[in-house]
């Protein structure tokens, strides 16, 4: 019994009834327009006029529900008053989905008026019967037995019953609206697909940003560590080389800070400005920073790199950056071979470094973060390319990537 009374004691029940009342009150401004046909046909029977007014009124209410702003407002109010979790509409509804909001609005108004009139009459009776105000008399019939108000204790019983019935009406109206809201205001099948596509796009963008941050910060920290060590060793013997190493650290860290500011702004969904774009045109600057770090590079460039543009050029730069970073991190200090060949149908990238006889094979080479090789493989896969990573002879490690030029930016 106590469990059955819980809905009557919840504040959400009466906030839901307030939501129903709001629907009834919002329809009142349309009523004068619904009465216009009766002025044009005054000789019609009363029943015909009543039906005509109701039909015109319903049509006007339904037309209001066709506006997209109406649906957004209804969803916002339903969240707050009905306490129903409803996502924001993802797209403009079309076809049969377009009529879900007008249908909801008609049911909302109908339930609002039904609940308002019924509960209002019951509350009025509950207040008037105990004191027999204004000569109020009423009778209650239940299971063949009648109970008539006479101003005594029966009046109090009937008044309490009326108030209880008014509360039950509130529970019923709120329950029906809560049941209808997800079905009519919630996302349709098409909207669910749109929401899933939007969520997938956001996840893909965050994944891309994570890769960008890993490539940029990982390379910068590796290069800066080596450059700082070089500067410390030659500070006394060769101050010019030490200053050059320190300038290289400053340039590389400044570029990394730009990447970091952009990524953090995008993750916070703020206006992060223009995304920093590094392309193959920036490759000489990257190679110069590595030379300042003491790396010995054997660079082979061939083909027309100007033909490689947009997404393909940016991806090629990041792939080479990650490959060179791992060569610095895990290599033995020997020469690092860098190859970029811009062919008519593809771009071939290669990084070869001395790894030492004891260097582990497989993905364990990227054990520092665990994301280097999977990130490269995913980037290449998205561009429909091919990647080969592994030992190249007894003492070398080789990264080879082939990206088709047909993938447009």
ZAMARGU-4260 file (C-alpha; in steps of 0.2 Angstrom, whole numbers, plus 5000, padded with zeros to 4 digits):
<rodrens>
0) 5000/5000/5000 | 5014/5012/5004 | 5022/5008/4988 | 5006/5012/4979 | 5005/5029/4988
5) 5023/5034/4983 | 5018/5042/4966 | 5006/5053/4975 | 5020/5060/4986 | 5033/5063/4972
10) 5036/5081/4967 | 5039/5075/4949 | 5021/5069/4948 | 5015/5087/4950 | 5028/5095/4940
15) 5022/5083/4926 | 5005/5089/4929 | 5011/5107/4928 | 5018/5102/4911 | 5001/5096/4905
20) 4993/5112/4911 | 5005/5122/4901 | 5000/5113/4886 | 4982/5117/4889 | 4985/5135/4893
25) 4997/5137/4877 | 4982/5132/4866 | 4971/5145/4872 | 4977/5159/4861 | 4972/5149/4846
30) 4954/5146/4852 | 4948/5163/4845 | 4954/5159/4828 | 4945/5142/4829 | 4928/5151/4833
35) 4929/5161/4816 | 4920/5147/4806 | 4905/5148/4818 | 4903/5167/4814 | 4903/5163/4795
40) 4890/5149/4798 | 4879/5155/4812 | 4864/5145/4807 | 4873/5128/4809 | 4866/5117/4823
45) 4876/5118/4840 | 4883/5101/4838 | 4890/5104/4821 | 4897/5121/4827 | 4906/5112/4842
50) 4913/5099/4831 | 4919/5112/4818 | 4927/5122/4832 | 4936/5107/4839 | 4943/5102/4821
55) 4949/5119/4817 | 4957/5121/4834 | 4966/5104/4832 | 4972/5109/4815 | 4979/5125/4822
60) 4988/5116/4836 | 4995/5103/4825 | 5002/5116/4813 | 5011/5124/4827 | 5020/5107/4830
65) 5027/5108/4813 | 5039/5121/4817 | 5056/5114/4823 | 5058/5127/4836 | 5042/5120/4844
70) 5049/5103/4846 | 5065/5110/4853 | 5055/5119/4866 | 5044/5104/4870 | 5060/5093/4873
75) 5067/5106/4884 | 5052/5108/4895 | 5049/5089/4895 | 5067/5086/4902 | 5064/5099/4916
80) 5046/5095/4921 | 5043/5077/4915 | 5061/5072/4920 | 5062/5062/4904 | 5080/5061/4897
85) 5078/5067/4879 | 5092/5070/4867 | 5091/5086/4856 | 5085/5083/4838 | 5099/5079/4827
90) 5091/5084/4810 | 5075/5091/4802 | 5063/5077/4802 | 5055/5072/4786 | 5041/5060/4780
95) 5031/5052/4793 | 5043/5058/4807 | 5038/5076/4803 | 5020/5072/4810 | 5026/5065/4827
100) 5028/5082/4835 | 5010/5088/4829 | 5003/5072/4836 | 5012/5074/4852 | 5006/5092/4854
105) 4988/5087/4851 | 4989/5073/4864 | 4998/5085/4876 | 4984/5098/4874 | 4970/5085/4876
110) 4978/5077/4891 | 4981/5094/4898 | 4963/5100/4897 | 4956/5083/4903 | 4968/5083/4918
115) 4965/5101/4922 | 4946/5100/4921 | 4945/5083/4930 | 4957/5088/4944 | 4950/5105/4945
120) 4932/5099/4948 | 4938/5086/4961 | 4948/5099/4970 | 4934/5111/4970 | 4922/5097/4977
125) 4935/5093/4990 | 4936/5110/4996 | 4917/5114/4996 | 4909/5098/5002 | 4915/5098/5021
130) 4907/5115/5025 | 4893/5113/5013 | 4898/5130/5005 | 4886/5138/4994 | 4874/5124/4998
135) 4885/5111/4990 | 4877/5094/4989 | 4884/5078/4981 | 4883/5059/4981 | 4895/5046/4978
140) 4890/5029/4971 | 4902/5014/4972 | 4898/4996/4970 | 4880/4999/4971 | 4881/5009/4987
145) 4877/5028/4988 | 4884/5040/5000 | 4876/5058/5000 | 4884/5073/5008 | 4874/5080/5023
150) 4887/5092/5030 | 4893/5079/5043 | 4907/5066/5043 | 4901/5059/5026 | 4906/5076/5018
155) 4923/5075/5025 | 4925/5057/5018 | 4919/5062/5001 | 4930/5078/5001 | 4945/5067/5005
160) 4940/5055/4992 | 4939/5069/4979 | 4956/5076/4984 | 4964/5058/4982 | 4955/5056/4965
165) 4963/5073/4960 | 4980/5067/4965 | 4977/5050/4955 | 4972/5060/4940 | 4989/5069/4941
170) 4998/5053/4942 | 4989/5046/4927 | 4991/5061/4916 | 5010/5062/4921 | 5013/5043/4918
175) 5004/5044/4901 | 5015/5059/4895 | 5031/5051/4901 | 5026/5036/4891 | 5023/5046/4876
180) 5037/5058/4877 | 5051/5046/4871 | 5040/5039/4858 | 5035/5055/4850 | 5048/5068/4856
185) 5063/5056/4856 | 5074/5052/4841 | 5067/5042/4827 | 5076/5029/4818 | 5083/5041/4806
190) 5088/5053/4820 | 5096/5039/4829 | 5107/5035/4814 | 5111/5054/4812 | 5116/5055/4831
195) 5127/5039/4829 | 5135/5047/4814 | 5138/5063/4823 | 5146/5054/4838 | 5157/5043/4827
200) 5163/5059/4818 | 5167/5067/4835 | 5176/5051/4840 | 5186/5050/4824 | 5191/5068/4826
205) 5197/5066/4844 | 5206/5050/4838 | 5215/5061/4825 | 5219/5074/4837 | 5227/5061/4849
210) 5238/5055/4835 | 5243/5073/4830 | 5247/5076/4848 | 5257/5060/4850 | 5267/5063/4835
215) 5271/5081/4838 | 5274/5081/4857 | 5283/5064/4856 | 5295/5070/4842 | 5298/5087/4851
220) 5302/5079/4868 | 5314/5066/4860 | 5323/5079/4849 | 5324/5092/4863 | 5331/5079/4875
225) 5345/5074/4863 | 5348/5092/4858 | 5350/5097/4877 | 5362/5083/4879 | 5372/5089/4864
230) 5372/5107/4870 | 5378/5102/4888 | 5393/5092/4880 | 5399/5105/4868 | 5395/5121/4879
235) 5413/5124/4884 | 5422/5117/4868 | 5410/5124/4855 | 5398/5138/4861 | 5392/5141/4843
240) 5386/5123/4842 | 5378/5124/4859 | 5368/5140/4855 | 5362/5132/4838 | 5356/5117/4848
245) 5347/5128/4860 | 5339/5138/4846 | 5333/5122/4838 | 5325/5117/4855 | 5316/5133/4856
250) 5309/5132/4838 | 5304/5114/4840 | 5295/5117/4857 | 5286/5132/4850 | 5279/5122/4836
255) 5274/5109/4848 | 5265/5122/4859 | 5255/5128/4844 | 5250/5110/4841 | 5246/5108/4860
260) 5235/5124/4860 | 5225/5118/4845 | 5222/5101/4851 | 5217/5106/4869 | 5205/5119/4862
265) 5197/5107/4851 | 5195/5094/4865 | 5187/5108/4875 | 5175/5112/4860 | 5182/5130/4860
270) 5187/5140/4845 | 5205/5135/4844 | 5209/5145/4828 | 5217/5137/4813 | 5224/5120/4814
275) 5243/5120/4813 | 5247/5111/4796 | 5264/5103/4793 | 5266/5096/4776 | 5281/5089/4766
280) 5286/5107/4762 | 5291/5108/4781 | 5302/5092/4780 | 5318/5102/4777 | 5315/5112/4794
285) 5312/5095/4802 | 5328/5088/4795 | 5338/5103/4801 | 5332/5102/4819 | 5337/5083/4819
290) 5354/5088/4812 | 5356/5101/4826 | 5352/5087/4838 | 5367/5078/4831 | 5358/5065/4820
295) 5367/5060/4804 | 5355/5059/4790 | 5356/5052/4773 | 5342/5060/4763 | 5335/5054/4746
300) 5322/5065/4738 | 5315/5061/4721 | 5300/5066/4711 | 5289/5081/4711 | 5284/5084/4729
305) 5273/5099/4724 | 5261/5086/4717 | 5258/5079/4734 | 5246/5091/4743 | 5232/5092/4756
310) 5228/5077/4767 | 5241/5066/4758 | 5255/5079/4761 | 5251/5081/4780 | 5250/5063/4783
315) 5267/5060/4774 | 5275/5073/4785 | 5268/5065/4801 | 5273/5048/4796 | 5291/5053/4793
320) 5291/5063/4809 | 5285/5047/4819 | 5298/5036/4810 | 5312/5048/4813 | 5307/5050/4831
325) 5308/5032/4834 | 5324/5031/4825 | 5332/5044/4837 | 5324/5035/4852 | 5328/5017/4848
330) 5343/5019/4836 | 5361/5017/4841 | 5367/5034/4834 | 5372/5028/4817 | 5366/5036/4800
335) 5347/5037/4797 | 5341/5035/4780 | 5327/5045/4774 | 5318/5042/4757 | 5304/5052/4749
340) 5299/5047/4732 | 5284/5057/4724 | 5279/5045/4710 | 5265/5048/4697 | 5253/5036/4706
345) 5260/5035/4724 | 5271/5042/4737 | 5284/5031/4744 | 5292/5035/4761 | 5306/5026/4770
350) 5316/5027/4786 | 5330/5016/4790 | 5341/5016/4805 | 5354/5006/4814 | 5346/4996/4828
355) 5359/4985/4836 | 5359/4966/4837 | 5349/4965/4853 | 5335/4976/4847 | 5318/4967/4849
360) 5307/4964/4834 | 5288/4968/4832 | 5278/4981/4840 | 5289/4980/4856 | 5301/4993/4847
365) 5287/5006/4851 | 5286/5001/4869 | 5288/5019/4875 | 5270/5023/4873 | 5262/5009/4864
370) 5254/5020/4851 | 5267/5023/4838 | 5265/5008/4827 | 5246/5006/4829 | 5244/5025/4825
375) 5255/5024/4809 | 5246/5009/4803 | 5229/5017/4806 | 5234/5033/4797 | 5241/5023/4782
380) 5225/5012/4782 | 5214/5027/4781 | 5223/5033/4766 | 5222/5016/4758 | 5241/5014/4758
385) 5253/5000/4763 | 5265/4999/4777 | 5280/4988/4781 | 5289/4989/4798 | 5302/4977/4804
390) 5321/4972/4804 | 5331/4975/4788 | 5345/4964/4790 | 5355/4960/4806 | 5357/4978/4812
395) 5345/4989/4804 | 5326/4993/4806 | 5316/4999/4792 | 5299/5008/4790 | 5292/5008/4772
400) 5276/5016/4768 | 5267/5018/4751 | 5252/5030/4749 | 5242/5031/4733 | 5240/5048/4725
405) 5222/5045/4720 | 5216/5048/4738 | 5212/5067/4737 | 5213/5079/4751
</rodrens>
